Amino acid sequence: MYAKRFDGRGFHDLRPMIAKVGVIPRADGSAFFQIGKTTAYAAVYGPRDLFPKFKQNPSTGILRCNYNMMPFSGHGDRVKPGGSRRSKEINMVMEKALLPVLDLTDYPNSVVDVFIELPQTDAGTRCAGITAASMALADAGLAMKDLVAAVAVGKVGDKVVSDLIYDEEAYEEEGGATDIPVAVLPRSGMVSLLQLDGGISAPDLRKALELARDKCREIYDVQKAALKQRFVEVHK
Amino acid sequence: MNKEQKDHLLQYLSKGIRYDGRKLLESRPVTIEVGISQSAEGSARVKIGTTDVMAGVKIAAEKPYGDTPDQGNLMVNAELYPLSSPKFETGPPGEQAIEVARVTDRGIRESKAIDVKKLCITPRELVWGVAIDVVTVNDGGDIMDAAALAAMAAVRHARFPALKDGKVDYGARTTMQLPISSLPVSVTVYKIGPHFLIDPLPEEEDAADARLTITTTEDGLVRAMQKGGATPLTIDEIDTMVKISLERAPELRKLLKQT
């Protein structure tokens, strides 16, 4: 039985979060998001001209994500710089996770670039990246239908949990761990990123997804508060 | 930068004024923060004005190089992330990133800042490998000097991981520091027209005719240099630039020692 979490949290609790917007002055929009020991920076550049030209779409702008772990951000060995099969896949699923809230039809032949960098990691990096990226897109002033919040839920031993850490992903007793990164459009509750690794029953999967939806609303409140902080008005 | 912009810049430099109101040899505020990434054995973040650079040190147990069987392996890498400037692109490091990495590497290597002989575990078999990675978060100018500073701050902050049967246990960190024998500091001096300045803004970097990065140690020796820009320099000008660097370095070294 997985009786107590490694870090002492309740099974449904998120780790402490920090969110800040406008952290990279050179970018058109930027954000920082930390959950537990996982930290993510996101910067948005564009809409800007897209090259090479054959990639241009005359009917809409496109979104391009670039996820990267800093070389010293890994759990053990140094992470070799440059893309990997893993980061390529993450780029793709991130784009699909963020696109539903964007409308880039006003920007034909253009690209909106989102760069995500992680200085320090303890699991949940693609989710922290998506959460930061959606804040950065809003900070860049792009029209959005909603934000996107993301968290990994899953099962560790016999318990359905939210926001797994590395130690939990490596849990090996009683069926081990199931890791389910989920991105949610908080206002509608719809799911725009869904991946799964492990082994989980259909009823538990449903429980985990409902947990993800609820937890993403908590993250959404943090995102909104951080975005509003940029435009606080002082009354005397 | 077009001619009109450069004329405008030069006109004000001759009055001793820069775009942000600084004097020519005045730096923006510099801050050094260590321990910014717990994943690394050592880490630091340097801000110079809006410029924001991170450095991390990873320590591994590896085979020594054939020509240095009793010395540790030292590597410096720099990544100019497209996150930090619209001018940086994705893909393998470009010439600017490689220059930052190599100049930082030379400063550390030539000043023997890290005593690589003390990084030998078993000659010919196992040595410590120290990888220093410098990355940019925001490019507000003067990346080269920020990178060198961040690299040394991360080196000073680094602690060896535990070693068990020739394998590194990254979960267990010791209190042992790297063998540091000097503190190299880089100051890059820019020449625009007849004027010398330090800590440039990106606009000033674009307008520069020449630059000279000068890395010095506390004994006053010049340990590494790199000239950039297509305009040649006279020996008198080089002399002036070296003096500017030597004058600026103690303050940066003091900041390093405070971390």
Chai-1 contact restraints between the chains, C-beta under 6 A:
chainA,res_idxA,chainB,res_idxB,connection_type,confidence,min_distance_angstrom,max_distance_angstrom,comment,restraint_id
A,I24,B,N138,contact,1.0,0.0,6.0,A-B,restraint_1
A,P25,B,T50,contact,1.0,0.0,6.0,A-B,restraint_2
A,P25,B,N138,contact,1.0,0.0,6.0,A-B,restraint_3
A,R26,B,S85,contact,1.0,0.0,6.0,A-B,restraint_4
A,R26,B,N138,contact,1.0,0.0,6.0,A-B,restraint_5
A,R26,B,D139,contact,1.0,0.0,6.0,A-B,restraint_6
A,A43,B,L83,contact,1.0,0.0,6.0,A-B,restraint_7
A,Y45,B,P86,contact,1.0,0.0,6.0,A-B,restraint_8
A,N66,B,T90,contact,1.0,0.0,6.0,A-B,restraint_9
A,M70,B,V135,contact,1.0,0.0,6.0,A-B,restraint_10
A,P71,B,D133,contact,1.0,0.0,6.0,A-B,restraint_11
A,F72,B,S37,contact,1.0,0.0,6.0,A-B,restraint_12
A,F72,B,A40,contact,1.0,0.0,6.0,A-B,restraint_13
A,F72,B,G56,contact,1.0,0.0,6.0,A-B,restraint_14
A,F72,B,K58,contact,1.0,0.0,6.0,A-B,restraint_15
A,F72,B,D133,contact,1.0,0.0,6.0,A-B,restraint_16
A,S73,B,S39,contact,1.0,0.0,6.0,A-B,restraint_17
A,G74,B,S39,contact,1.0,0.0,6.0,A-B,restraint_18
A,G76,B,Y170,contact,1.0,0.0,6.0,A-B,restraint_19
A,R78,B,K58,contact,1.0,0.0,6.0,A-B,restraint_20
A,R78,B,A131,contact,1.0,0.0,6.0,A-B,restraint_21
A,P81,B,E79,contact,1.0,0.0,6.0,A-B,restraint_22
A,F115,B,P82,contact,1.0,0.0,6.0,A-B,restraint_23
A,F115,B,L83,contact,1.0,0.0,6.0,A-B,restraint_24
A,E117,B,Y81,contact,1.0,0.0,6.0,A-B,restraint_25
A,E117,B,L83,contact,1.0,0.0,6.0,A-B,restraint_26
A,P119,B,S37,contact,1.0,0.0,6.0,A-B,restraint_27
A,P119,B,M54,contact,1.0,0.0,6.0,A-B,restraint_28
A,Q120,B,S37,contact,1.0,0.0,6.0,A-B,restraint_29
A,Q120,B,Q38,contact,1.0,0.0,6.0,A-B,restraint_30
A,Q120,B,S39,contact,1.0,0.0,6.0,A-B,restraint_31
